[in-house]
Amino acid sequence: MSLLFIGSTVADVIIRTPRLPYTGDDINITSQQVSLGGCAYNAFHTARVTGLADCVLFSPVGTGIWGDWVRGALAQRGVTSAVPPADAPNGCCYCLVEPDGERTFLCEHGAEYAFRPEWFESLPIFDSVYVCGLEIEEATGDVILDWLEKHPPRHLYFAPGPRILHIPPEKMARLMALSAVFHTNEAEICHFTRCEDVPQAARLLRSLTRNDVIVTLGERGAYVLHADGEDTIPGVSARVVDTIGAGDAHIGAVMAYRAAGLSLPEAVRRANRVSAAVVSQSGAELAPETYKRLLEE
């Protein structure tokens, strides 16, 4: 079974800081590093490392210092995007990480967020497709939606992300009409639905999408609303290094396990373990040996 991941691949500049700066501040950071990231890449990488499905990355890579870096990093990993090279500069993401592991993003969007209709013309039909809210929010999000409406996948997974309220309502309506499985965290779904608790918010969202809803709850695990009922899947304790890509890894793992035939609650249970491993390290890329160790636990 093939999984398609539509979205960005970027350089994550991870900056560890004792606290977030204020206007006119001067802070000595703890450390910095550059890691391969981007929501779609993170989800793709996690699904790929499970070895449970064929995974295709559909991600523009542009020019400039960050485009060259991303292209080289993908080549080192033996990954080729299904999108031809873009002729505009790539952006990057500055990830400010505080001592408790919480991250704040400062993003420069470039070629990695701009999609063209002709790129989709040669794509085959995929059973499962991932798309992120950041790409839908952009002006070319309509290009992605047009293709999905012409070639609706059996399973569409949508991760709106923290900018959920910035996605135009007409685009959200189109995603709901496609019966996308929404994958959010607690704050996102409650802000979007204006509900005070997760079950109420999930029920409202399911009434609009007519499909499953997955809500990550941090260390408390995840809540799942599906056709057979609802489940709260316990989390896995972890020493948090940073939370970069934890949600991306979670949905990538869910997609891979579902493709392997597992039920949604069981897929989420295993994805909780994967996310716990991701927050226990710096950056979002889970090493194959780390995943192998998870299977042995």
N, C-alpha and C positions, 0 to 999 in steps of 0.2 A: 504494500500500500504506500502511496506517495503523499507526502505532506508539502504544501507550498507555504512559504513564509514571505509575505509582502511587507517591505518596510526598509528601515534604515540600517546601515552599518557605519559606525563612526569610531573615531579615536576618543576614548574616555581619558581625559587628563584628571587623574585622581589626586586631589590635594587634601592632605590631612591637616586640619587646623584645630587649635584648642577651642575655638568658638567661631561663630559667624561674625564677620566684620560689620561695623556700623559706619556711617558717613564720616570720612576723614580719618578713619582708623589706620593703624599700622601694626600688623600682626606678623610674627615669625611663625611660619608654618612648620609642621612636624616632618613632613615628607611629601614627595610627589612622584607619580609614575604615570606612564601611558599604557593603557590596556585597550584591547579591541572590544567594542561594545556596540550599542544601538539596540533598541527593543527587538526588532526582527532578528538581528544576528544572535542576540542572547537566547531567544526562544528556539531558533534554528539549531544553534550549537548544542543546547541541552537535549533536544529531540534526537539530534544526530548521534550524540555520544551514547545514547541508550542502545543504539544498534537495532531498534525494533521496527524502523520504517525507513524508506528512502526519503530523504529530505532535500528540498530544493530551495535555495536562497534567491529571492527576486528582489535585489537591492542595488540601486544605482551607486556607482563609485565615480567620483568626479576627479578634478585636477587639483593642482596646488600641493602644498606640503602635506596636508592631511589626506588628500586623495591618494597621493603616492604612498603614504604610510599605510593606509588601510589596504590598498591593493597588494602591497608587499606582505602585510600580515596575513591576509587571506591566502596568498600563494604559499606561505610557510605552512599553513594548515591544510593545504591541498583542497581549498575551497574556491570554486569559480561561480560568480554570480550569473544568473540567467539573463541579466540585463546587460546590454552592450555598454561600453564606457561612456560616461556622460561628459559633455564638453563645457562644464562649469565647475567652479571650485567647490570642493567638499568643505563642510563645516566641521565642528567638533563639539564635544560636551565637556565642560569643566564641572567636575564633581567635587563639591566641598563636603568633606566627611568630618563630623564632629566626634569627640571621644566616645560617645555612646553608639557610634556606628551609623547614625542617621545621616542621610545624604541630602544635599540641596544642589540642584542642577542649574547651571548657567549655559544655555545652548546657543550656538550659532548654526542656524539651519542653512544648508547649501544644497548641492546637487543631489545629495542622498534623500531629499524629501520631495523631489520633483519628478513626476512620472509622466510618460508620454504614451498615447494610445497605441502607437505602432509597436511598442515593446511587447504588448500583450498578444499581438496577432498570432504568434507561433506557439503560444502556450497550449499544452494539452489540457484535458479536463483532470482536475484533482479531486480526490475524495474529500480531503480536508484542507482548509485554507485558513491561515492566520493573517490578521491585519490589525494594525495598531491605530489608536486614535490620533496620534501626532500626524500621521500621513493623511488621514481623512480630513483633519482640520485644515490642512494646506489647500491652496487653490486647486491643485491637481488631484485632490481627493476625489473629485467627481470622475476622474479618469478611472480610478480603481473601482469605484462604485458602478460605473457603466459596465465594466468588464464582468464584475460579479453578477450583475443583473442579467447579462446576456448568457453567462455560463455559471449559474448558481451551483456551488459545491454541495455535496451531501451534508457536510459539516462545515460551518463557518464559525470561526472563533474570533471574537472581537475583544481586544484589551484597550479600553478607552484611555486609561492612564489618569494622572492627576489633573490634566487639563480638560477633563470631561465636560466641564461647563463652558468651555470655549468652542466646542464643536457645534457648528450651526445646527439648529433644530431640524432643518429639512434633510440634512445628511444623516442625523440620528434616526429620523423616520425611515429613511431608505434602508438602513442597516436592520432596523427592527422588522421591516417588511421582508427582509431576507431570512428572518428567524435565526439571527446570529446567537450563539452561545456567548453571553457576556461574562467576562472575567474581570472583576474589579477588586479593590480592597474596601474595607469597611467605610472609611471616610468618603471615598469616591461615590459609592452607591447611595449613601445617606444624603450627601450633598445634592446628588442628581435628582433623587426622588423626593427630597424634602421629608423623608421619613426618619423617625427617631431610632428605630432599631432595624437590624439587618434582616430578620425574617419578613417583616412588613415591607421593607424596601425591595427584597427579592421577589416577593409575591406580586408587587405592583409591576416590577420590570418583566416578570414572566408573563403577566397578562398582556403585555405589549409585544413581546417577542415570540410568545408561544414556544419557548425553548428553555433549556436548562440555564441556571444562573450559578456562577461560582464566585464566592466572596472570600478572599484571604483575610485572616484575622491576626496576622503576626504570629507571635509565640503561642497563641491560643489555637492555631490550626486554620481550618477553613470551614465555611458553611456552604452546603450544596442544596439547591432546590431543583428537583428533577421530576420526571413523570410519575415515579413511584413514591414520591414523598420528599422529605427533607432530612438531611444529616448534618451534624456538626462533627467534623473529623478532627481528632486531637492533633496538636502540633508536636514537634520534636524539639526538646531543649537544645540550645546551642549558645556558644559564646560568640556574640556578635562582633565581627570585625568591621564590616560595613554591609549596608542593605542594598547596594547597587545590583540591579538585575535580579533580585529575588523573585519579584512577580513575573518577570519574563521567563525565568527558569521554571517557575511553577507551571505556567501555561504550556510551555514547550514539553515538559514532562507529561502533563495531562494528555496532550495530543498524541504523544508517542504511545503511552499506555492504552489509550482508547483505541488507537489503530491496531494494537496487539490483541484487542478483544476484551480488555478488562472493563468492568462496570465503572460508571463514573465515580461512585464513592471510593472504590478501590484505587482507581487512577489518581484521585485526589490524595488519598492516604499516602501513596508512594511519592507523589509530587511534593507533599509536605516534607518528606525526608530529604528530597533533592534540594528544596529551598533552604532547609536548615544547613545543609552542607555548603551552599553558596554564601550564606551570610557569615559562615565561619571562616571565610577567606577574604582576601582582598580582590575586588573585581568580580565580574559575573561569570567568567569562563570556568566551568567545572572540568577538571582534568579527567581523562578516561580512567586513570588508576583510582581516583577518588570515587568515581561512580562504581567501579568494580568493587571497591571496598564496601560501598553502601549495600550492594547485592549480597555480600557475605555476612552482613550484620543480622 
